[in-house]
């Protein structure tokens, strides 16, 4: 049975070791905005576009709550509009070299696509066995129906998405747009992001 594994994100947050988070997923799912939310400031370009905005890997770091947090934003490695996707995969691997990474597979609530059904397998072909170190990060959490929790959503969601969560050892977390807007409205900084 799938359960909310928010405590896994909290364990990452409470660690005293440097944290490296790698944002993965399809274009338009909220990877860059999530990176900004985690860091508490606008470091990654993030706005609504018809095509991919992130076209190369970008690494940003910040000290938060006494620890070094590194966030690596990546393009959609499988998007046909990205030139030389293998170069970006190599760049991501290089940015991760010598670091213990946690992978955040970003999925927008209510928009689980056909391409995302096997995304973990495709990512593992490029990055190696990352499933055990992957947390599903749902974005647009405020799109949940009134009174609906992320646990309710996961229990009643598409079986393919449930299997994907299972392959990530049932680890998931949710961000909502209000958290992301807080970064924008605070002049690029948010307080109390929890990392």
Buried (B, 14 or more C-beta within 10 A) or exposed (E): EBEBBBEBBEEBBEEEEEBBBBBBBBBBBBBBBBBBBBBBBBBBBBEEEEEBBBBBBBBBBBEBEEBEBBBBBBBBBBBEEBEEBEEBBEBBBEBBEEEEBBBBBBBBBEBBEEEBBEBBEBBBEBBEEBBEBBBBBBBBBBBBEEEEEBBEBBEEBEEEBBEBBEBBBBBBBBBBBEBBBBBBEEEEBBEEBBB
